[in-house]
Amino acid sequence: MPNSPTLLIIGKVWPEPKSSAAGSRMVQLIQLFLDAGWQITFSSSASNSEYSFDLDGIGVTEQPIKINDSSFDEFIRDLKPNMVLFDRFMIEEQFGWRVAENCPETIRILDTIDLHSLRIARQNAYNNEEEFHVGNLLLEDTAKREIASILRCDLSLIISDAEMKILKEIFEVDENLLFYLPYLLDFETNSIVKDPPTFDDRNGFISIGNFKHEPNWNAVLWLKEEIWPLIKKQLPEAKFYAYGSYPSKKVFQLSNPDDGFLIKGRASDALSVISKAKVLLAPLRFGAGLKGKLVDAALSGTPSVTTSIGSEGIELGCKWNGVISNDPEQFANAAVQLYQNKEFWERSQQAGYELLKKRFDLKKFDESLLTKIEEIRMNLESHRRKNFIGSMLRHHTMNSTKFMSRWIEEKNK
């Protein structure tokens, strides 16, 4: 790449690493490109919040933008970035055609965060009390939008190897358009919590996750209604603490101090509160991507009990730092065993450390990503020529989404 390459990130929201795993993921990506010497501008049409990360403090230029507004065209023409990173497919839908029209030689990269269509299809199957089949994804309207967005881009970052498999085998996306990039942990800068509390110094069970995210809310409900009573029967004095950003009134109504079931709301430091608990519980019944709470549990030296949905994209042949079970009674029994058995707990803790280093070491991914981007830059015309379907989709998007956006802009005037 040329000296001081420029990157424009268009975010769905301003990153909040202490509120969601998606926010942590975005900050990891930003740091990767900063370390490589890139000049970064982060833009979003969303409002900043008190929990937004201080991008300016790490040398990233912040630029508010508007949707359905031609002011973005002038902005990106002046910036002339070498690369644009879209944060989720709906952002590519909104701004991708403007980038292509005003800066046609700019590399367009999509960070999917997770496959939204997979999460939605699983949730629909759960709500309808049906068994989920991955082939059903082909019928999802969200999947059609999401795959179209992936094909329009020069490269898409996929956070889970399970989702890489779905994209290649079910949707037959060319692997040259995909790059597996999980969570990025820099073990040289102490990603793992140093000297966490020991088994004997910890108390209670914990869950954590943004309550606006439906899989997290559903998991806490399952704990409240079915799993926690089974645990409480065996451990009458135990307490459970549910942390998460953006708790609503209905969330706090679940709190019952007499039953040891406590809703705590936002955690100022996720790793700190997780490292004080003895066991993390994540009974996720649907979802997609990687579950940041389970990575944080391993980082904190906290064994976890989760479902196959929770471990998806993390485990892959590694020993889990606790137990994986989809059965509520087995889930509860495993939680009790971890809570009481110091030897089992310590073995699980060590397994978590080993899993992280095998699966998410930054050094296994940073150089290969930068090399991939450089290869695309050097062969951009050829790279795009091989992606005829993407070219066709860009053509039709430029002649549909473009004019709809122009119409909205005129209407707003």
N, C-alpha and C positions, 0 to 999 in steps of 0.2 A: 504494500500500500504506500501511497505517497506520504511525505512527512506530514505529521499532524492531521491524519484523516478526520473527517467530521461525521458525526452521527447525530441524527435527529430521532428522538424517541417520542412517539405519540401515545400518551397513556390514556386509558379509560378513566383512571383517577390518578391523583398524585399519590405516590407510594407511601403506604403506612406499614412499615415492617413490623411494628408492634401490634398491629391489628389483624393481619392476615398473612398466610403463607405466600400469597401472591405478591404482597408488598415486599416480603423478604427476598423472594425470587428476583424481583425487579432490581433491588439494591445490589444483589449479587452480580447481576448482569452489568449494571452500571460500573461497578468496581472492576470487573474484568476488563472492560474497554478502557477505563481510565488508566489501569495499570499498563495497558498496551500503548498508551500515549494518544488516545483519541480525544478530540474536542467534542464535548457532548452538550446538546441542547435538549431539554425535556419540556414537552408541551402537553397541555391537556385542556379540554373545554370544561372540565369539572372544577368545582370550587375547592380551594385549599381548606384543610381542617387543622385544628390544633394538634392533631396527631400525625400530620404530614411530615415526611422526612426532610431534613434541611439539606436539600440538594446543593444549594448555593455554597454551603459550608464545605463541600468536598470538591468544589470547582466546576459544578454543572450549571449551565445557564438555564434559568427557568423562563418559559414563554407561554403565557395564557393564549389560547386560540378559541375561535368560535366554529361551531358546526354550521353547515349550510351557509357559508359566508366566503365570498371571494377574497377577503383579506388574507386568508391562508395561502392563496395562490401567490400573492405578492411576497408574503413572508418566506415561502420555500424557494421562490426564484432568487431572492436575495441571499438566502443561506447557502443554497447549492450544496447540500450534504452529499457525501460519498455514499451514505447508507441511511435508510429510514427503517426503524424498527417499530412495528405496529404491536401494541399491547392488546391482544385478543382479536378474534376475527371480525367482530363488529366495528372495531376501529379501522381495520383495513377496508371494510365496506364503505365506511364514511369518508375516509381520506385517501384511500389507495388510488382512485382514479385521478385525483388532483395531483398526487405525487407523480404518477405516470405521465400526465399531460404536461406538467411544468418542468419536471426533471427526469426525462425519459432514461437517462444513463445512470440514474441513482439505483443502487441495489436495494430491493425491497424485501425485508425479512419480517416474518410473522412469529411472534412468541405466543403460542397457543394457550399457555398456562396449564390448561388441561383440555381434553376433548369435551366441550360443552354438550355436544350431542350424545355422547356416551353417558354422561351424568344425567341428562334429562331423560333418556330412554330407560335407564335403570330406575329412576325415580317414578316414571310413569308405570313401569312394570310392577313396582312395589305398591303404588297407590291402587292399581287395578287388581292386585293379588294374583299376578301372573308371573310365570317363570321368565326370567330375562334370557333372550337369545341374541347374541351379537349380530346375527343377520338382520334383526329388526332395525338396526341402525340405518339400513338402506332405505327405509320407509320414512325416516324422520326428516321433517322440513329443515330443522336446525342442521342436520348433517349435510344436506344439500348446500346450504349457505356456507357452512364451515369448510367443507371440502373444496368448494369453489374458491374460497378465499385462499386456502393453501395452494391451490393450483395457479392462482393469479400471481403469487409471490415467487421470488427467486429462490427462497429458502425458508423453511419453517422449523422452528426449534420445538422439539417434542420432549416433554419432561419425563415421560414414562416409557420404558421399553415395551410394556404391554400395549400402549397406544401406538407405538411404532409398528408393532405386529398387526394391529387392526387396520392401520392406514395402508400398509403394504398388501395384506392378504385379503381384506374385505373390500377396501376401496381401490385397490390396485394403483396407489400413488407411487410414482417413480421415486426410488430411494435417493436419487440425486437431488430431490427437492426437500429432503428431510434430514434433520440432524438431531441425534439424541443428545440432549443436554439436561441432565437432572439437576437437583440442588448442588450447589458448588460450595464445598467446605474447604477452607484453607487451614490445614492442620499445622502449618508453620506459624500461624498467628493465633494459635490456641482456640480453635473452634470448639473443642470439647471443654466443658466446665472443669476447671482445675480443682482438685481436692473437694469434690462434692460431699455433702453429708453422708455418713455411713448408714447402713441398715438400721442400727440401733438409734440413730439420731433423727430418724424420719418418722412421720406420722401421717395417716390418712391416705385416701384415694383422691385422685384428681382427674378432671377432664378439662380441655381447653380448646377454644375455637370460636371464630366469629359467629355470633348467633344469627346474623343475617343470612348465613350460608345454610340452606335447608338441610343438607346432610348432618351438620353439627346439631341443629335444633332437634332433628329426629332422633339422633343418638342419645341426647340427654333425656328425651321423653322415654325412650326404651329403657334407659337406666332407671329412671324414676318409677316406671310402671311395672317392670318385670325383673330386671337384673339386681337392682339395689336391695329389694326385699329378700332375695336369696342370699346375698352377701351378709346383710344385717342379721339374718337368722343365725349365721355361724359366728359373726363378729358383732355382738350387740353394742359394743362401745365404739365401733369404728365410725369415722366421719368421711363424708364425700364432699369435695369442693369443686364446683363447676365455674371455671373462669371463661371469659370470652368478651370480646368487644361488642358494642351495640346491643346490649340486652334490652328487650322490651318489657312491658308490664307483665305479659303472659309468661315470660321467662322467670321473672322474680316470683311469680305466684307459685312456682314449683318448690320454692324453698320451704323446708320444714325442719327447724332446729331440733325438735323433739325426736325426729327420725334420723338426725345426723346428715340430712341432705341439704346442702347449703349452696345457694347461688351467690357467687362473689362478684360477678361482672368483670370489667376490664382489669387485666393484670398489667402493671407498669413495667414489669420485666418477666417475660414468660419463662426464661430459663431459671430464674431465681425461684419462682413459685413451684415449678415442676420439680426442681432439685430438692425441695423440702418435703415433697410427698413420697410415699413408699412405692406406690403403683399408679401408673396412668391407665385409665380406661377409655377405650375408643371403639364402642360398638356401632360401627358405621354400617348401615344397611344398603346404602347406595352412595355413589360418588364417582370421581374420576381423578386422574392426575396423581400427584404424590401428596401424602398427608403430612404437612409440616409439623403438626403436633407430635407425630410419632418419631420424626427425625429429631425434634427438640427433646423428646423423652430420652432417646439414646444419647444425645449430646450431654444431657443432664445426669446421666448415669441412673436413670429411672426406668426399671423394667415396665413393660406394658402388656396389656391384654387387648387384642383387637380382633377384627373379623378378616376374612379373605379380601374384602374390599379395602380395608384399612392397610393391609400389608402389600397390596398390589403395587408393583413398580419399585418396591423397596427391597423386598426379601430376595427374590431371584436366586435360590440355591444357598443363600446364607442362613446361618442359624439365627432365629428370631430372639430378640432380647425379652423373652417372656413366652406368651402363648397366643396362638391364633385359633379362634373357634367361632363358629356361626350359631352355635346352640346356646341359648341363654343360661341353661343350668351348668353346662360345661364351662361357659365363660365365667360365671360366678365362682365355681369351684376353683378354677385356675387363678382367679384374682385372690381368693382366700389363701391358696397354697403359696403364692408369691409373697403375700403379706406376712405369713407366719414362718416360712421356711427360709432361714438366712442363707443357707448354702445354695439353694435353688436361686434365690434372689441375686446373690453375688455372681453365680455363673451366668445368669441372664444379663446382668449389667455388663460383664466382660464381652458377651456375645454382641451386645449393642455397639460397643466401641469397635469391635472387629468388623461388623457389618458396615458401619459408616466409612471406615477407611478403604474397604473393598469397593464400595459402590459410589461414593460421592466426593472423592478427593479431587479438588480443583485441578491439580496438576495433570490429571488424566484427560482433561477436556479443554483447557484454555487454549493451548497452542494448536490443537487440532481444529478448533472452531475458527480461529484466526486464519489458519491455513486454508480452510474451506472457503472462507469469504474471499481471500486473496485469489483462489482459483476461479471463483465465479467472476470476480472483477476482471481478471485477465482474459476471460473467455465468455464475457457476458452475452454477446450476440449469439454465439454457438449454443450456450446454455439455454437461452430463451428459444432458439429455433427448435430445439429438441422437445420443447414443451408446447406442442401445438394446441392442446386443449386449454392450457392456461392462456395462451395468446387469444384464442377464440373467446374465452370468458372475459378477458380484459376488453376486447372489442365490444362485446354486448353490454358490459358494465358501463363503458364510456358513453354508450348510446341509450342507457336507461337510467341508471343511478345518477349520472351526470345531469340529465335534464330534469329529473325529479328534484335534485338538490337546487338547481337553478330556479325552478318554479317556486320552491319553498323560500328561497332567498328573496325573490321578487315579492312574494306574498307577505313576508315579514317586513318589507319596506313600507 
